[in-house]
Amino acid sequence: MAHQPEEPERYVCEGCQAVYAGTAYAEDGGHSFEAPTECAACGSSSFVRFVQWTHHSSSET
Ligand SMILES: [Zn+2]
């Protein structure tokens, strides 16, 4: 298995585009990340994964 430093998933707030690091939680012998429940800046609870967000933006040219 490739040894890579673990990087938290990042999420983008749909309301104001603030970027948050996902919160890590344990899951079946490994761990996953989840979006914050609420944006501290605008109060929105809609988050898009950073990867999906960049795909979304680049397809809009
Ligand atoms: Zn926000």
PDB file of the backbone (N, CA, C, O) and the ligand in Angstrom, with CONECT records:
HET     ZN  A 101       1
ATOM      1  N   MET A   1       0.848  -1.199   0.000  1.00  0.00           N
ATOM      2  CA  MET A   1       0.000   0.000   0.000  1.00  0.00           C
ATOM      3  C   MET A   1       0.882   1.248   0.000  1.00  0.00           C
ATOM      4  O   MET A   1       1.866   1.310   0.737  1.00  0.00           O
ATOM      5  N   ALA A   2       0.551   2.199  -0.787  1.00  0.00           N
ATOM      6  CA  ALA A   2       1.317   3.436  -0.868  1.00  0.00           C
ATOM      7  C   ALA A   2       1.213   4.205   0.444  1.00  0.00           C
ATOM      8  O   ALA A   2       0.146   4.325   1.046  1.00  0.00           O
ATOM      9  N   HIS A   3       2.354   4.713   0.856  1.00  0.00           N
ATOM     10  CA  HIS A   3       2.329   5.473   2.097  1.00  0.00           C
ATOM     11  C   HIS A   3       2.197   6.956   1.801  1.00  0.00           C
ATOM     12  O   HIS A   3       3.122   7.596   1.302  1.00  0.00           O
ATOM     13  N   GLN A   4       1.048   7.475   2.115  1.00  0.00           N
ATOM     14  CA  GLN A   4       0.788   8.887   1.863  1.00  0.00           C
ATOM     15  C   GLN A   4       0.342   9.562   3.147  1.00  0.00           C
ATOM     16  O   GLN A   4      -0.398   8.974   3.934  1.00  0.00           O
ATOM     17  N   PRO A   5       0.774  10.754   3.356  1.00  0.00           N
ATOM     18  CA  PRO A   5       0.242  11.472   4.518  1.00  0.00           C
ATOM     19  C   PRO A   5      -1.245  11.684   4.330  1.00  0.00           C
ATOM     20  O   PRO A   5      -1.710  11.994   3.233  1.00  0.00           O
ATOM     21  N   GLU A   6      -1.975  11.517   5.396  1.00  0.00           N
ATOM     22  CA  GLU A   6      -3.413  11.634   5.278  1.00  0.00           C
ATOM     23  C   GLU A   6      -3.846  13.094   5.224  1.00  0.00           C
ATOM     24  O   GLU A   6      -3.463  13.908   6.064  1.00  0.00           O
ATOM     25  N   GLU A   7      -4.624  13.391   4.251  1.00  0.00           N
ATOM     26  CA  GLU A   7      -5.059  14.772   4.087  1.00  0.00           C
ATOM     27  C   GLU A   7      -6.549  14.872   4.335  1.00  0.00           C
ATOM     28  O   GLU A   7      -7.329  14.117   3.754  1.00  0.00           O
ATOM     29  N   PRO A   8      -6.944  15.773   5.173  1.00  0.00           N
ATOM     30  CA  PRO A   8      -8.379  15.893   5.420  1.00  0.00           C
ATOM     31  C   PRO A   8      -9.105  16.368   4.175  1.00  0.00           C
ATOM     32  O   PRO A   8      -8.586  17.176   3.405  1.00  0.00           O
ATOM     33  N   GLU A   9     -10.285  15.866   3.993  1.00  0.00           N
ATOM     34  CA  GLU A   9     -11.134  16.319   2.910  1.00  0.00           C
ATOM     35  C   GLU A   9     -11.507  17.777   3.164  1.00  0.00           C
ATOM     36  O   GLU A   9     -11.703  18.189   4.308  1.00  0.00           O
ATOM     37  N   ARG A  10     -11.599  18.531   2.111  1.00  0.00           N
ATOM     38  CA  ARG A  10     -11.987  19.934   2.304  1.00  0.00           C
ATOM     39  C   ARG A  10     -13.356  20.181   1.699  1.00  0.00           C
ATOM     40  O   ARG A  10     -13.757  19.533   0.733  1.00  0.00           O
ATOM     41  N   TYR A  11     -14.053  21.119   2.281  1.00  0.00           N
ATOM     42  CA  TYR A  11     -15.405  21.436   1.832  1.00  0.00           C
ATOM     43  C   TYR A  11     -15.538  22.931   1.592  1.00  0.00           C
ATOM     44  O   TYR A  11     -14.936  23.743   2.294  1.00  0.00           O
ATOM     45  N   VAL A  12     -16.330  23.279   0.594  1.00  0.00           N
ATOM     46  CA  VAL A  12     -16.562  24.675   0.263  1.00  0.00           C
ATOM     47  C   VAL A  12     -18.001  25.035   0.611  1.00  0.00           C
ATOM     48  O   VAL A  12     -18.935  24.324   0.239  1.00  0.00           O
ATOM     49  N   CYS A  13     -18.173  26.137   1.323  1.00  0.00           N
ATOM     50  CA  CYS A  13     -19.507  26.604   1.650  1.00  0.00           C
ATOM     51  C   CYS A  13     -20.170  27.134   0.385  1.00  0.00           C
ATOM     52  O   CYS A  13     -19.588  27.936  -0.346  1.00  0.00           O
ATOM     53  N   GLU A  14     -21.395  26.675   0.134  1.00  0.00           N
ATOM     54  CA  GLU A  14     -22.093  27.131  -1.069  1.00  0.00           C
ATOM     55  C   GLU A  14     -22.558  28.568  -0.938  1.00  0.00           C
ATOM     56  O   GLU A  14     -22.809  29.242  -1.938  1.00  0.00           O
ATOM     57  N   GLY A  15     -22.670  29.033   0.286  1.00  0.00           N
ATOM     58  CA  GLY A  15     -23.165  30.379   0.511  1.00  0.00           C
ATOM     59  C   GLY A  15     -22.096  31.430   0.264  1.00  0.00           C
ATOM     60  O   GLY A  15     -22.343  32.418  -0.429  1.00  0.00           O
ATOM     61  N   CYS A  16     -20.903  31.224   0.830  1.00  0.00           N
ATOM     62  CA  CYS A  16     -19.903  32.281   0.756  1.00  0.00           C
ATOM     63  C   CYS A  16     -18.546  31.776   0.255  1.00  0.00           C
ATOM     64  O   CYS A  16     -17.575  32.532   0.226  1.00  0.00           O
ATOM     65  N   GLN A  17     -18.478  30.494  -0.141  1.00  0.00           N
ATOM     66  CA  GLN A  17     -17.260  29.913  -0.688  1.00  0.00           C
ATOM     67  C   GLN A  17     -16.105  29.821   0.306  1.00  0.00           C
ATOM     68  O   GLN A  17     -14.950  29.700  -0.102  1.00  0.00           O
ATOM     69  N   ALA A  18     -16.395  29.875   1.578  1.00  0.00           N
ATOM     70  CA  ALA A  18     -15.344  29.636   2.563  1.00  0.00           C
ATOM     71  C   ALA A  18     -14.955  28.162   2.523  1.00  0.00           C
ATOM     72  O   ALA A  18     -15.810  27.295   2.343  1.00  0.00           O
ATOM     73  N   VAL A  19     -13.674  27.883   2.691  1.00  0.00           N
ATOM     74  CA  VAL A  19     -13.197  26.505   2.652  1.00  0.00           C
ATOM     75  C   VAL A  19     -12.914  26.003   4.066  1.00  0.00           C
ATOM     76  O   VAL A  19     -12.244  26.669   4.855  1.00  0.00           O
ATOM     77  N   TYR A  20     -13.438  24.814   4.368  1.00  0.00           N
ATOM     78  CA  TYR A  20     -13.236  24.212   5.674  1.00  0.00           C
ATOM     79  C   TYR A  20     -12.588  22.852   5.530  1.00  0.00           C
ATOM     80  O   TYR A  20     -12.850  22.128   4.570  1.00  0.00           O
ATOM     81  N   ALA A  21     -11.745  22.508   6.485  1.00  0.00           N
ATOM     82  CA  ALA A  21     -11.229  21.145   6.537  1.00  0.00           C
ATOM     83  C   ALA A  21     -12.301  20.265   7.151  1.00  0.00           C
ATOM     84  O   ALA A  21     -12.953  20.653   8.120  1.00  0.00           O
ATOM     85  N   GLY A  22     -12.482  19.079   6.587  1.00  0.00           N
ATOM     86  CA  GLY A  22     -13.485  18.167   7.114  1.00  0.00           C
ATOM     87  C   GLY A  22     -13.129  17.696   8.505  1.00  0.00           C
ATOM     88  O   GLY A  22     -11.955  17.663   8.877  1.00  0.00           O
ATOM     89  N   THR A  23     -14.135  17.331   9.271  1.00  0.00           N
ATOM     90  CA  THR A  23     -13.929  16.784  10.602  1.00  0.00           C
ATOM     91  C   THR A  23     -13.726  15.281  10.499  1.00  0.00           C
ATOM     92  O   THR A  23     -14.554  14.577   9.920  1.00  0.00           O
ATOM     93  N   ALA A  24     -12.627  14.789  11.059  1.00  0.00           N
ATOM     94  CA  ALA A  24     -12.345  13.360  10.985  1.00  0.00           C
ATOM     95  C   ALA A  24     -13.186  12.591  11.996  1.00  0.00           C
ATOM     96  O   ALA A  24     -13.408  13.055  13.114  1.00  0.00           O
ATOM     97  N   TYR A  25     -13.645  11.429  11.597  1.00  0.00           N
ATOM     98  CA  TYR A  25     -14.337  10.545  12.545  1.00  0.00           C
ATOM     99  C   TYR A  25     -13.980   9.104  12.219  1.00  0.00           C
ATOM    100  O   TYR A  25     -13.719   8.766  11.064  1.00  0.00           O
ATOM    101  N   ALA A  26     -13.970   8.267  13.232  1.00  0.00           N
ATOM    102  CA  ALA A  26     -13.585   6.870  13.061  1.00  0.00           C
ATOM    103  C   ALA A  26     -14.675   6.094  12.338  1.00  0.00           C
ATOM    104  O   ALA A  26     -15.866   6.311  12.562  1.00  0.00           O
ATOM    105  N   GLU A  27     -14.253   5.193  11.477  1.00  0.00           N
ATOM    106  CA  GLU A  27     -15.220   4.408  10.721  1.00  0.00           C
ATOM    107  C   GLU A  27     -14.613   3.069  10.316  1.00  0.00           C
ATOM    108  O   GLU A  27     -13.638   3.025   9.565  1.00  0.00           O
ATOM    109  N   ASP A  28     -15.184   1.995  10.808  1.00  0.00           N
ATOM    110  CA  ASP A  28     -14.764   0.640  10.439  1.00  0.00           C
ATOM    111  C   ASP A  28     -13.276   0.436  10.190  1.00  0.00           C
ATOM    112  O   ASP A  28     -12.873   0.060   9.089  1.00  0.00           O
ATOM    113  N   GLY A  29     -12.477   0.678  11.191  1.00  0.00           N
ATOM    114  CA  GLY A  29     -11.051   0.410  11.073  1.00  0.00           C
ATOM    115  C   GLY A  29     -10.267   1.484  10.358  1.00  0.00           C
ATOM    116  O   GLY A  29      -9.043   1.388  10.265  1.00  0.00           O
ATOM    117  N   GLY A  30     -10.928   2.496   9.853  1.00  0.00           N
ATOM    118  CA  GLY A  30     -10.223   3.597   9.224  1.00  0.00           C
ATOM    119  C   GLY A  30     -10.857   4.878   9.691  1.00  0.00           C
ATOM    120  O   GLY A  30     -11.449   4.925  10.770  1.00  0.00           O
ATOM    121  N   HIS A  31     -10.744   5.914   8.897  1.00  0.00           N
ATOM    122  CA  HIS A  31     -11.564   7.063   9.212  1.00  0.00           C
ATOM    123  C   HIS A  31     -11.944   7.866   7.990  1.00  0.00           C
ATOM    124  O   HIS A  31     -11.304   7.777   6.942  1.00  0.00           O
ATOM    125  N   SER A  32     -12.966   8.631   8.135  1.00  0.00           N
ATOM    126  CA  SER A  32     -13.498   9.435   7.052  1.00  0.00           C
ATOM    127  C   SER A  32     -13.619  10.866   7.519  1.00  0.00           C
ATOM    128  O   SER A  32     -13.314  11.195   8.665  1.00  0.00           O
ATOM    129  N   PHE A  33     -14.062  11.694   6.629  1.00  0.00           N
ATOM    130  CA  PHE A  33     -14.221  13.096   6.971  1.00  0.00           C
ATOM    131  C   PHE A  33     -15.634  13.533   6.638  1.00  0.00           C
ATOM    132  O   PHE A  33     -16.259  13.039   5.700  1.00  0.00           O
ATOM    133  N   GLU A  34     -16.111  14.456   7.419  1.00  0.00           N
ATOM    134  CA  GLU A  34     -17.433  14.976   7.108  1.00  0.00           C
ATOM    135  C   GLU A  34     -17.413  16.502   7.130  1.00  0.00           C
ATOM    136  O   GLU A  34     -16.582  17.116   7.799  1.00  0.00           O
ATOM    137  N   ALA A  35     -18.328  17.092   6.400  1.00  0.00           N
ATOM    138  CA  ALA A  35     -18.406  18.546   6.316  1.00  0.00           C
ATOM    139  C   ALA A  35     -18.839  19.125   7.652  1.00  0.00           C
ATOM    140  O   ALA A  35     -19.525  18.465   8.433  1.00  0.00           O
ATOM    141  N   PRO A  36     -18.436  20.361   7.910  1.00  0.00           N
ATOM    142  CA  PRO A  36     -18.940  21.022   9.116  1.00  0.00           C
ATOM    143  C   PRO A  36     -20.454  21.145   9.033  1.00  0.00           C
ATOM    144  O   PRO A  36     -21.016  21.142   7.937  1.00  0.00           O
ATOM    145  N   THR A  37     -21.108  21.251  10.160  1.00  0.00           N
ATOM    146  CA  THR A  37     -22.567  21.310  10.140  1.00  0.00           C
ATOM    147  C   THR A  37     -23.067  22.670   9.688  1.00  0.00           C
ATOM    148  O   THR A  37     -24.122  22.785   9.063  1.00  0.00           O
ATOM    149  N   GLU A  38     -22.303  23.685  10.009  1.00  0.00           N
ATOM    150  CA  GLU A  38     -22.758  25.025   9.674  1.00  0.00           C
ATOM    151  C   GLU A  38     -21.568  25.934   9.404  1.00  0.00           C
ATOM    152  O   GLU A  38     -20.542  25.849  10.079  1.00  0.00           O
ATOM    153  N   CYS A  39     -21.713  26.804   8.411  1.00  0.00           N
ATOM    154  CA  CYS A  39     -20.653  27.752   8.095  1.00  0.00           C
ATOM    155  C   CYS A  39     -20.590  28.826   9.182  1.00  0.00           C
ATOM    156  O   CYS A  39     -21.601  29.437   9.528  1.00  0.00           O
ATOM    157  N   ALA A  40     -19.402  29.042   9.706  1.00  0.00           N
ATOM    158  CA  ALA A  40     -19.240  30.034  10.772  1.00  0.00           C
ATOM    159  C   ALA A  40     -19.407  31.449  10.234  1.00  0.00           C
ATOM    160  O   ALA A  40     -19.731  32.370  10.984  1.00  0.00           O
ATOM    161  N   ALA A  41     -19.187  31.619   8.944  1.00  0.00           N
ATOM    162  CA  ALA A  41     -19.246  32.949   8.368  1.00  0.00           C
ATOM    163  C   ALA A  41     -20.659  33.365   7.972  1.00  0.00           C
ATOM    164  O   ALA A  41     -21.083  34.476   8.291  1.00  0.00           O
ATOM    165  N   CYS A  42     -21.397  32.491   7.281  1.00  0.00           N
ATOM    166  CA  CYS A  42     -22.699  32.907   6.765  1.00  0.00           C
ATOM    167  C   CYS A  42     -23.857  32.056   7.292  1.00  0.00           C
ATOM    168  O   CYS A  42     -25.018  32.346   7.005  1.00  0.00           O
ATOM    169  N   GLY A  43     -23.547  31.005   8.063  1.00  0.00           N
ATOM    170  CA  GLY A  43     -24.605  30.207   8.665  1.00  0.00           C
ATOM    171  C   GLY A  43     -25.216  29.165   7.743  1.00  0.00           C
ATOM    172  O   GLY A  43     -26.139  28.454   8.140  1.00  0.00           O
ATOM    173  N   SER A  44     -24.708  29.065   6.504  1.00  0.00           N
ATOM    174  CA  SER A  44     -25.245  28.080   5.579  1.00  0.00           C
ATOM    175  C   SER A  44     -24.840  26.673   5.983  1.00  0.00           C
ATOM    176  O   SER A  44     -23.767  26.471   6.552  1.00  0.00           O
ATOM    177  N   SER A  45     -25.693  25.701   5.693  1.00  0.00           N
ATOM    178  CA  SER A  45     -25.333  24.321   6.018  1.00  0.00           C
ATOM    179  C   SER A  45     -25.124  23.505   4.750  1.00  0.00           C
ATOM    180  O   SER A  45     -25.084  22.276   4.799  1.00  0.00           O
ATOM    181  N   SER A  46     -24.990  24.191   3.606  1.00  0.00           N
ATOM    182  CA  SER A  46     -24.735  23.492   2.350  1.00  0.00           C
ATOM    183  C   SER A  46     -23.256  23.544   2.012  1.00  0.00           C
ATOM    184  O   SER A  46     -22.683  24.618   1.830  1.00  0.00           O
ATOM    185  N   PHE A  47     -22.645  22.369   1.930  1.00  0.00           N
ATOM    186  CA  PHE A  47     -21.235  22.290   1.602  1.00  0.00           C
ATOM    187  C   PHE A  47     -21.020  21.369   0.424  1.00  0.00           C
ATOM    188  O   PHE A  47     -21.719  20.367   0.270  1.00  0.00           O
ATOM    189  N   VAL A  48     -20.048  21.710  -0.410  1.00  0.00           N
ATOM    190  CA  VAL A  48     -19.681  20.894  -1.553  1.00  0.00           C
ATOM    191  C   VAL A  48     -18.239  20.461  -1.345  1.00  0.00           C
ATOM    192  O   VAL A  48     -17.414  21.244  -0.874  1.00  0.00           O
ATOM    193  N   ARG A  49     -17.933  19.215  -1.693  1.00  0.00           N
ATOM    194  CA  ARG A  49     -16.552  18.780  -1.592  1.00  0.00           C
ATOM    195  C   ARG A  49     -15.674  19.648  -2.485  1.00  0.00           C
ATOM    196  O   ARG A  49     -16.053  20.017  -3.596  1.00  0.00           O
ATOM    197  N   PHE A  50     -14.488  19.963  -1.964  1.00  0.00           N
ATOM    198  CA  PHE A  50     -13.579  20.834  -2.683  1.00  0.00           C
ATOM    199  C   PHE A  50     -13.309  20.322  -4.097  1.00  0.00           C
ATOM    200  O   PHE A  50     -13.289  21.103  -5.048  1.00  0.00           O
ATOM    201  N   VAL A  51     -13.102  19.012  -4.235  1.00  0.00           N
ATOM    202  CA  VAL A  51     -12.822  18.417  -5.541  1.00  0.00           C
ATOM    203  C   VAL A  51     -13.979  18.651  -6.503  1.00  0.00           C
ATOM    204  O   VAL A  51     -13.785  19.008  -7.666  1.00  0.00           O
ATOM    205  N   GLN A  52     -15.182  18.443  -5.989  1.00  0.00           N
ATOM    206  CA  GLN A  52     -16.361  18.631  -6.833  1.00  0.00           C
ATOM    207  C   GLN A  52     -16.541  20.095  -7.170  1.00  0.00           C
ATOM    208  O   GLN A  52     -16.982  20.450  -8.263  1.00  0.00           O
ATOM    209  N   TRP A  53     -16.195  20.933  -6.218  1.00  0.00           N
ATOM    210  CA  TRP A  53     -16.337  22.372  -6.429  1.00  0.00           C
ATOM    211  C   TRP A  53     -15.439  22.843  -7.572  1.00  0.00           C
ATOM    212  O   TRP A  53     -15.879  23.589  -8.446  1.00  0.00           O
ATOM    213  N   THR A  54     -14.187  22.407  -7.561  1.00  0.00           N
ATOM    214  CA  THR A  54     -13.256  22.838  -8.606  1.00  0.00           C
ATOM    215  C   THR A  54     -13.682  22.299  -9.965  1.00  0.00           C
ATOM    216  O   THR A  54     -13.549  22.983 -10.980  1.00  0.00           O
ATOM    217  N   HIS A  55     -14.194  21.070  -9.983  1.00  0.00           N
ATOM    218  CA  HIS A  55     -14.713  20.518 -11.242  1.00  0.00           C
ATOM    219  C   HIS A  55     -15.869  21.372 -11.746  1.00  0.00           C
ATOM    220  O   HIS A  55     -15.967  21.709 -12.926  1.00  0.00           O
ATOM    221  N   HIS A  56     -16.725  21.701 -10.811  1.00  0.00           N
ATOM    222  CA  HIS A  56     -17.900  22.515 -11.132  1.00  0.00           C
ATOM    223  C   HIS A  56     -17.488  23.847 -11.758  1.00  0.00           C
ATOM    224  O   HIS A  56     -18.028  24.250 -12.788  1.00  0.00           O
ATOM    225  N   SER A  57     -16.528  24.525 -11.127  1.00  0.00           N
ATOM    226  CA  SER A  57     -16.121  25.837 -11.611  1.00  0.00           C
ATOM    227  C   SER A  57     -15.438  25.744 -12.961  1.00  0.00           C
ATOM    228  O   SER A  57     -15.668  26.588 -13.827  1.00  0.00           O
ATOM    229  N   SER A  58     -14.595  24.723 -13.161  1.00  0.00           N
ATOM    230  CA  SER A  58     -13.842  24.668 -14.403  1.00  0.00           C
ATOM    231  C   SER A  58     -14.723  24.275 -15.576  1.00  0.00           C
ATOM    232  O   SER A  58     -14.352  24.510 -16.726  1.00  0.00           O
ATOM    233  N   SER A  59     -15.898  23.674 -15.310  1.00  0.00           N
ATOM    234  CA  SER A  59     -16.781  23.304 -16.404  1.00  0.00           C
ATOM    235  C   SER A  59     -17.653  24.475 -16.832  1.00  0.00           C
ATOM    236  O   SER A  59     -18.439  24.377 -17.774  1.00  0.00           O
ATOM    237  N   GLU A  60     -17.499  25.563 -16.134  1.00  0.00           N
ATOM    238  CA  GLU A  60     -18.347  26.716 -16.423  1.00  0.00           C
ATOM    239  C   GLU A  60     -17.684  27.793 -17.258  1.00  0.00           C
ATOM    240  O   GLU A  60     -18.102  28.951 -17.256  1.00  0.00           O
ATOM    241  N   THR A  61     -16.652  27.398 -17.965  1.00  0.00           N
ATOM    242  CA  THR A  61     -15.936  28.418 -18.735  1.00  0.00           C
ATOM    243  C   THR A  61     -16.688  28.844 -19.981  1.00  0.00           C
ATOM    244  O   THR A  61     -16.209  29.697 -20.730  1.00  0.00           O
TER     245      THR A  61
HETATM  246 ZN    ZN A 101     -20.557  30.380   4.278  1.00  0.00          ZN2+
END
